[in-house]
Amino acid sequence: MFDIAVIEDRAAAEASLDPMRARLLAALTEPASATMLAARVGLPRQKVNYHLRTLEQHGLIELVAERRKGNVTERVMRATAASYVISPAALAAVPSDSADAPDRLSARWLLALAARLVRDVGALITGADRANKRVATFAADATVRFATAGDRVAFAEELITAINGLVAKYHDEAAPGGREHRVVVALHPTVNHRTDTERP
């Protein structure tokens, strides 16, 4: 089981977003049979089997064991990942393009960058999993509390200056066998999901 998987196929995304299938996926972080799941979610076993077949068809769950009980073979299933992220490419006919709004101060541009990041890294993970390799990535996450809006602006200016300096230092357009890497840095107010969503 992977820690996280990216859903890039539209049909798989739709299957995972069904409320009952989402419950079954969450329950299947631990192996279970249709009979066990039926007792947990309060549905007939036949109905649970129907949902499990759909999830299995889209590669969201997998068979881990078969048990013989009388005349019946019980299939034990497990989710293929502990959690899933749906790529924007799976839900939109035209994926968002960060080049459409090149304003560094635009929240919508930041959202477009985030969508591209999920789409691109998802594609890298899928390819790496097929080749049984790792993806060369790096991520940093930090929180900074600004005393004033002016401090935030000054921080952003220093940050972009530092990034431009590093890019200029290490970027080699003519390097034989070199491989491009994308650098994405974001700055936004933190969100308190318990209170901020209740504010107008």
N, C-alpha and C positions, 0 to 999 in steps of 0.2 A: 504494500500500500504506500502510495506517495503521500507526503505531507500536504501537498497542494497540487491541483491540476487545473489547467485552463480549458474551458469548454469553448471550442471554436466553431463547432457545427450548429447551425440554427435549429435543426430538429432535436439535437441533444439538449440544447439550451431550453427549448420549449418543454421537453420532457422533465428536465430538472426543476422547472419553475412551477409545475403542477403541485399544489399544496400537499396532497397525499404522498406523491412521489418524493417531495422534499423531506417529509417526515420519515419516510422509509430510508432515504439516503442517510439522514442524520443518525437513524437507529443502526444502520449497517456499518458504522465505524468498528463495531464488533460483529463477528460472524453470527448469522442467525438464519433460521429456516422460515418458510412462509407461515408455518404453524405458529412458531414463536412470535413472529411479527404480527400475525392476525390478533393474537391475544393482547399485544401491546397497543395496537392502534384501533381495536374495536371494529374490524372489518372481517367478512368471511374470508377463509383461506383462498378460495378461488379468485376473489377480487384482488387480494394481495399478490397472488401469482401473476395475474394479468399485469399489474404495475411492475412487478419484478422483471417480467419478460421484456417490457418496454425499456426499462433502465439497462438491462443486460445488452439489448440490441444496440444501444448507443454507447456501450463501453463504460458506463458509470458504475456498474457493479460487476463482480466476477464470481465464478464458482470456486469454492475452496474445498468442498468435501461433499460426498454423497453417502447417505446413511440408508440402510435397508431396514424398513419397519413393516414386517409382515409382507403383504403383497405390494407395498408402496415404497418407492425410492424417494427419500427426502433430500432435497438439494439445499446445501448450506451456502449462503451467499455473503459477500462482503463488498463494501464500497471500494472502488479502485483508488480513492484518495480520502484523506481525512477531511479536506475541505476543497471547495471548488470556486473558481472565479470565472465568470462568463465574459469572454472577450467581446468588446463592442462590435467587432466584425461579425459576430454571430447574430446580432439583433438588428443591425442596420443594413439596408440595401447599399447605402453609400457610407462607408466608415468616415468618422470625423477626421479632418486633416488639420494639423496644427498650423500649417502654412496659410490657412485661410484667414487667420487673425493674428498677425505677428506683433501684437502689442504686449510687451512684457508685463504691463500692469493690468492686463485684462484677465479677470477670473475665468472667462469662457475660454481664453487661450490656454490657461493652466489646465482646465478640464480636458481640452482637446489633446494636450500633451500627455495627460494621465491616461486617456483612452488609447493613444498610440503606444504608450509604454506597456499597457496591459496586452495590447494586440501583438506587439513585437516580441516581448519577453515570452508570451504564451507560445508563439511560433517557435522561438528558440528552444523552449523547454520540450515541446512536442518532438522537434527534430533530434534533440539530445537524447531523449528517452528512447527513441527508435534506434539510435546509434549506440546506446548504452554509454554515453559520455556526459560530462558535466559542462555547464555553461559558465564561461568566465565573466562573472559579474561582481559588482561592488555596490553596496548601499549604505548610506548614513542617515540617521534620523536623530534630530535634536530639537529641543524646545528652548526658545529664548524669549524673555519677557522684556519688552521695550518700555522705557519710561515715557517716551514721547513718540509722536508720529515722525518727527524729524530724525530721531534715532533710527527708526525703521528704514527711512529713506537712505540715511548714511550707511547703514548696514548693507542694504541691497547694492549700493554703489560700490562699496569695498568688496563685496562678494563677487560681483561681475568683473571687477578689475582683476581680482585674484584668479578667477576662472579663465579669463582671457589670457592672462600671463602664462598659466599652466598649459593651456591649449597651444599657444604660440611656441612654448618651449619644447613640447613633446610631439606636436603634429609634424609628420614627415610625409609630404605628398608623394615623394618619389621612392619611398622605402620598398625595396623588392620583397614581396611576400608579406608586406604589412597588411593589417586588417583594421578597418575603421571601427571605432566604438562611439556610441552616442552618450553624451553627458547631459543629464537632466537634473536641474536643481530647482526646488519649489519652496516658496515661502507663503504661508497663508495663516490666518488666525486659527487657533485650535478650536475644536468643536466639542462642546459638552452635550452629548446626545441625550442626556436626561433633561436638560433645561433649554438649550438653544433651539430645539425643534418646536418648543412651545411658544417661543417669542414671535410676535408679528413680523 
